[in-house]
Amino acid sequence: MRFGQQLRSSLIKDWYHYYISYDGLKDSLRSTNFTHTPAIQQGKHADEEWSEDDEKRFVNKLEEELDKVFTFQQVKSQEIIRRINSTEKEVNEVIARTQSAEQDERTRANAPSEDEYMLLEEDLSDIIADVHDLAKFTQLNYTGFQKIIKKHDKQTHWHLKPVFAARLNARPFFKDDYDGTVVKLSRLYDLVRTRGSPIKGDSSAGGKQQNFVRQTTKYWVHPDNITELKLIILKHLPVLVFNPSKEFERKDSAISSIYYDNTDTWELYQGRLKKTEGAEAIRLRWYGGMEVDTIFVERKTHREDWTGEKSVKARFSMKEKNINAYMRGDMTTEQIFEKARREGKKSEKEINELEQLAKEIQFRVIDRKLVPVTRSFYNRTAFQLPGDARVRVSLDTELTMTREDNMDGKRRTGDNWRRMDIGIDFPFSQLPPGDVELFPYGVLEVKLQTAAGQDPPGWIRELTASHLVEAVPKFSKFIHGTASMFPSRINLLPFWMPQMDVDIRKPVSHNFGLMRPGHSTETSTSAALDEDSDEELDLEDVEDAEDVEDDKNLQRLRDARDALEQHEQERYLEQANGNGNVLDEEERMAHKPIAHAEEDYPLYDSDDEEEDLAAAKRVGGWSYRWKLSKKHATLAGDKILDVLKYATPMPRPTQIPDREGRMGIPAGRGVSEKRFKAPPGKKIHVPVRVEPKVSFAVERTFLAWLEFSIILGSIAAALLNFGDDISLASAWAFTIIAVIALFYSMGIYLWRVANLKKRRAVNYHDKWGPSALCAGLVVAVAISFVFRFSKGGEGGLKGI
């Protein structure tokens, strides 16, 4: 919808007068004089130039609107802080009374009642709703200022955007960080919800465990929905804080990772993209700023489910000063774990396993000439019950990928394992545009460990099916960053690339969102105002019209992705077993290189025929005429074939109702194939799963053909016993059919096996072989009858 309509439908009634007067500012741009009456304004010439006085009046009005929004935002923000501090005192007082009553029976009469906890929970829910409303208020007004400035610059040709950007920064109402507020509200809400007995456990949530298995579904979150999503989740899961005794700081949520690969073969990128068995990702990760001394060396290994194993992430930690020596092979793994053996904090078995992992990673890096290529940075908010990994939700915001390579003549890292000219200073404005990729969405990860056949919690299902998220189950930060920043070197792209230019925002789901205590489910914190049905459509609102969502294109992309990822998501849910973090013994890495992109047959491909036709058109001549005629003939043949298929009487299949979707991914009626045009010279790859039963089916088909060929050969041998010319001719006919069937089946078998090894999504169905075999048998039998009847049926009954 147009922004003016969106603003009117989203603003809060009680705050109506504090929003930006978007329609008033827009009307100001239609006239060069604010003092004119409507009749005079309509009579003014459309080509009248925008004067300096008009600009001053407009800027003054814009300044008034900015002051109004900024002042209100500051007042409400301080009010929320005061309410949180006041409620925190009340919560602490009630919790102290509860603990005192539990320890001393004499004070049990003074124990807080259930009603007191309910009132506190309502107060906190009301504060949470206020934070949500203020975040929406900020987002809507900031968008309004950006749009009205853009409209002003386009209509008046006076460039106000650079100048007004400084004034916006002087009143940064849009830069309030709600992360600290979310952490504090989460702690208070968890205390009240658990009645002063929050769940205890290991807050590191796997930080001390070296190998852990995860079944993860990923979603994109539009920036407009990030704060609302956090506030909804904290009412079900507390924010995971690693050090509760320390005041929350922005850098506490920062996570950075350096990914390694071979810049000649890109084998790790291709392996992770294709999801081949044993595909690895090697990265170095640290939590916090650049001053952090502990670096985690990690290896993620993909396992196909038919192997009976699960994908595993294994890691060990070491000091930052030793990373370069370790990656070059100058430091041995024995030296790395020498201190750990002396301290004795870990068992000898555990240290040996970590040392074996370190040896394998070091060997892999040196042997395959792996170098740093991509860095990912983001701020993570994790929601989880401490020590309980059954449900874990994490939201990564400000996701940024940067280049870490030394290619194209630039020494970004030099001889170091990471570049030192950046830290966690998002948005890394010091870097050139080619070195940084700012991802436009947040990334939500839902990690579940539920028993087989058990559904996820109800609130998880509602959340993942809501308008707040867009399911992208196979999204990878490493794959996306590498594909985006190396366009001249990466030709195989992930399947989500066509969706990057599509707005993922969806209509608001009914009865879902933050509700104020005591309100009905039909009233949300951002109730819409009644609109005038006679509202005039602003034909000059070109910029707003550009923001209208292309629903058809979005639905087409979603349908294709949903169908392609449906079976993967169902497999994740069926295999979500609550077996905790399993320590798997890793085998030494295979020395065989991973297949290259040229050997793959992706489902989505670039339109090579269209490109060839366009190139031939530029040259002209008979070559272009021949290709154009061939194209039209093919299209005409396809049309005729479609008409014949439709006209042929045949039974029509009964339509099966849609199955219920799960985790935000609709099941649909089955897998459908849709093709999108990739950039010239590029291919868009979708992982194709090949299980062992597929290979066994191919083998069984070949054995069935082989058995039938042997039967035909036996018939031919039996016919030779009759000794006459007719029997000899029949034997020859059956022998030829048997030999042809034998060689045909072997050729089909070898072709199928070769394509399965390369995971090509070709048509494996044999349309002509069985029909040709039946026709050959009819011919062989016909030869026998022709020869018999040509001899007058002599010996026919004897042969029978």
PAMARMAR-518968 format. One record per residue (C-alpha): residue in one letter; y, x, z. Coordinates in steps of 0.5 Angstrom, whole numbers, plus 500, padded with zeros to 3 digits. Layout:
PAMARMAR-518968
AYXZ ...
//
This chain:
PAMARMAR-518968
M500500500 R507502499 F510506505 G515500507 Q510495508 Q505500511 L511501516 R512494518 S505493519 S503498523 L509499528 I509496535 K513490537 D516493543 W519499540 Y521496533 H529498534 Y527505535 Y523506529 I526510523 S530504519 Y527506512 D529500508 G536501511 L536508508 K533506502 D538501501 S543506502 L541510496 R542504491 S549504492 T554510492 N559506497 F556503504 T562499505 H561495498 T559488499 P552486495 A556482490 I560489488 Q554493489 Q551489483 G556490479 K557497479 H554502474 A547504474 D549511471 E555512476 E554519479 W553521487 S559523490 E560528496 D563522500 D556518499 E552524501 K556525507 R555518509 F548518507 V547525511 N550522517 K546515517 L540520517 E542524523 E543518527 E536515525 L533522527 D537522533 K534515535 V527517534 F528524537 T531521543 F526515544 Q520520543 Q522525548 V523519553 K516516552 S513523552 Q516524559 E514518561 I507519560 I507525563 R510522569 R505517569 I499522568 N501526574 S502520578 T495517576 E492524578 K495524585 E492517586 V485519583 N485525587 E486521593 V481516592 I476521590 A478525597 R476518601 T470517597 Q467524599 S470524606 A466517607 E460521604 Q460526609 D462523615 E460516617 R466514621 T470514615 R466510611 A470504612 N476507609 A472508603 P475506596 S472499593 E470498586 D476494585 E480500586 Y476504581 M477499576 L484499577 L485506576 E480506570 E485500567 D491505569 L488510565 S486506559 D493504559 I496511559 I491513553 A493507549 D501509550 V499516548 H495513542 D502509540 L506515541 A502519536 K502513531 F510513532 T511520531 Q506520525 L510514522 N517516523 Y515523520 T512520514 G518516513 F523522514 Q519526509 K519520504 I526518504 I528525503 K524526497 K527519494 H534522495 D533528492 K529525486 Q535519485 T541523487 H539530484 W542533490 H537537494 L537535501 K530537503 P531545504 V537543509 F534537513 A528541514 A532546519 R535539522 L528537523 N526543526 A532543531 R529536533 P521537533 F519530535 F513531530 K511538533 D508535540 D501538542 Y497532545 D491537546 G493538553 T494531555 V487529552 V484535556 K487532562 L486525561 S479526559 R478530566 L481524570 Y478518566 D471522567 L472522575 V474515575 R468513570 T463517574 R466514581 G468522583 S461524581 P462528574 I455530571 K454538573 G451543568 D452549564 S459548561 S458553556 A453548552 G449553549 G453560550 K448563554 Q442561549 Q441565543 N437561539 F439553538 V437548533 R442542531 Q441536527 T449535525 T452530521 K459532519 Y465527517 W472528514 V478526519 H485524516 P491527520 D493521521 N487519525 I486525529 T489523536 E486516536 L479519534 K480524540 L482518545 I477514543 I471519544 L474521551 K473514553 H465516552 L464523553 P469528557 V472534553 L468540554 V472545558 F469552559 N473554565 P475548569 S479552574 K484555568 E490551566 F489549558 E492553553 R492553546 K489559544 D483556549 S481552543 A481557537 I475559534 S475565528 S469567524 I468572518 Y463571513 Y459576509 D457576502 N455581496 T461580492 D457582486 T451577486 W454572492 E447571494 L449568501 Y454563498 Q449561493 G443560498 R447556503 L449552497 K443550494 K439550501 T434554499 E428556504 G430562508 A437562506 E442565511 A449566513 I451572517 R458571520 L462575526 R465570531 W470570537 Y473565541 G481565542 G486570540 M485577537 E485580544 V478578545 D473584546 T467580545 I464578538 F458574537 V454577531 E450570528 R445569523 K444562521 T437561517 H436554513 R428552513 E426546509 D423541513 W416541510 T415548513 G414545520 E420550522 K427548523 S434551521 V436556527 K442559529 A441566532 R446571535 F448576540 S454579543 M457586542 K464589544 E469589538 K470597538 N463597536 I463593530 N465598525 A460603527 Y454597527 M456595520 R456601517 G449603521 D452609525 M450605531 T443604533 T441597536 E438601542 Q445604544 I448596543 F443594548 E442600553 K447597558 A444591558 R437594560 R441598565 E444592569 G437588568 K441581568 K436579562 S429580562 E426585557 K423580553 E429577551 I433584550 N427586545 E428579541 L436580541 E434587539 Q430585533 L435580531 A440586531 K436590527 E434585522 I442583521 Q444591520 F438592515 R441586511 V448588511 I447595509 D441594504 R444588500 K451591501 L454585504 V462585506 P467581509 V469575504 T472569508 R475568514 S475561517 F480559523 Y480552527 N482549533 R476546536 T476540541 A468539544 F466533547 Q460533551 L457532558 P456539561 G449541561 D447535556 A446537549 R443530547 V450528544 R455533542 V461531538 S466536536 L473536532 D476542528 T483541526 E488546523 L482548519 T484554515 M480559510 T483566509 R481572504 E478578507 D475582501 N478588498 M477586491 D483585486 G486592488 K488589495 R486593501 R486587506 T481589511 G481596509 D475600512 N475595518 W471589519 R477584519 R484584517 M489585522 D495582519 I494575522 G491572528 I491565530 D498564528 F497557524 P499556518 F499563517 S505563513 Q506571512 L500571507 P501570500 P498563497 G492566494 D490569500 V490562504 E487555504 L489550508 F484544509 P487538509 Y483534514 G480535520 V472536521 L468532526 E461534527 V456529531 K450533534 L444528536 Q438530539 T434523540 A427521540 A424520534 G425513532 Q431512537 D438510534 P444513536 P448510542 G452504540 W459507540 I457513536 R454508530 E461504531 L465510530 T462513524 A462507521 S469506522 H475507518 L477513522 V472518519 E469519512 A462522512 V461529508 P454531511 K453537507 F460540508 S460547510 K467551511 F464558509 I462554502 H469551501 G473557503 T469561498 A469556492 S476555493 M479562494 F475566489 P476561483 S475566478 R468569481 I465562483 N462558478 L458553482 L461549486 P459544492 F459537491 W465534495 M470538491 P471532486 Q473528492 M479533495 D484530490 V482523493 D485519499 I480518504 R484513508 K481506509 P483499511 V483499518 S476496521 H476490525 N475490532 F475497533 G480502536 L483503542 M485496546 R489495552 P486493558 G486485559 H488484551 S483480547 T479484541 E484481536 T490485539 S490493538 T495497540 S499497534 A499490532 A502488526 L509484525 D509478522 E512479515 D516475510 S512472504 D518472500 E519480500 E522483494 L518488490 D522494490 L521496483 E525503484 D520505489 V517510485 E514515490 D511510494 A507507488 E505514487 D502514494 V497507492 E490509493 D486509487 D480504490 K476504484 N476512483 L475513491 Q469508491 R466511485 L466518488 R463515495 D457511492 A455517488 R455522494 D452516499 A446516494 L445523494 E446524501 Q442518503 H435521504 E438527507 Q441523513 E435519514 R431525515 Y436528520 L436522524 E428521524 Q427528526 A432528532 N427530537 G430532544 N426538545 G432542547 N434549545 V428552542 L427560541 D423561535 E421568533 E424570526 E420574521 R423580518 M427578512 A425578505 H427583500 K427579494 P434577492 I435569491 A436566485 H442566481 A447560479 E445561472 E438559473 D440552477 Y440546473 P446542477 L446534477 Y453535476 D455539470 S461541466 D462537459 D460542455 E459538449 E466535449 E469542450 D465545444 L468539440 A475540442 A474547440 A472545434 K478540433 R483546434 V479550428 G478544424 G474544417 W466542416 S464545423 Y469540426 R467534421 W459535422 K460535430 L464529430 S459525425 K454528430 K457525436 H459518433 A451518430 T449519437 L453514440 A451509435 G444510436 D445509444 K448503443 I443500438 L437502443 D441499449 V441492445 L434493443 K432494450 Y436488452 A433484447 T426486448 P422480452 M420484459 P419482466 R426483470 P425486477 T427482483 Q433485486 I432488493 P437486499 D441492501 R438496507 E442497513 G446504513 R446508519 M452513521 G457511516 I453512510 P451506507 A443506504 G445502498 R439500493 G437507491 V439513488 S444512482 E446518478 K453519476 R457525473 F463527474 K467532469 A467539473 P473544471 P471548464 G466553465 K464551472 K458547475 I458542481 H451543485 V448538489 P442541493 V435538490 R429538495 V422540493 E417539498 P410541497 K407535495 V411535489 S407541487 F401538489 A402532485 V403536478 E397540480 R393533480 T396531474 F394537470 L387537473 A386529471 W388531464 L383537464 E377532467 F379528461 S379533456 I372536459 I369528458 L371528451 G368535449 S362532452 I362526448 A363531442 A357535444 A353529445 L354527438 L352533435 N345531437 F344526432 G345531426 D347527420 D354528417 I357522420 S356524427 L358531425 A365528423 S366524429 A364530434 W370534430 A375528431 F373528439 T373536439 I380536436 I383531441 A380534447 V383541445 I390538443 A389535450 L387541454 F393545451 Y398540451 S397539459 M397546460 G404547457 I407541461 Y404543467 L407550466 W414547464 R414543470 V412548475 A417553472 N423547473 L420546480 K421553482 K428553479 R430546482 R432543476 A434536476 V430534469 N426528467 Y419530469 H416523467 D411524461 K413519456 W409521450 G403524452 P399519455 S401514449 A399520444 L392521447 C390514447 A392514439 G388520438 L382516441 V383510437 V383515431 A377519433 V373512434 A376509427 I373515424 S366514426 F367507424 V370508417 F364513416 R359508418 F361503414 S362507408 K355508408 G353501409 G352501416 E346506415 G344509422 G349505426 L344501430 K340507431 G346511434 I347505438 
//
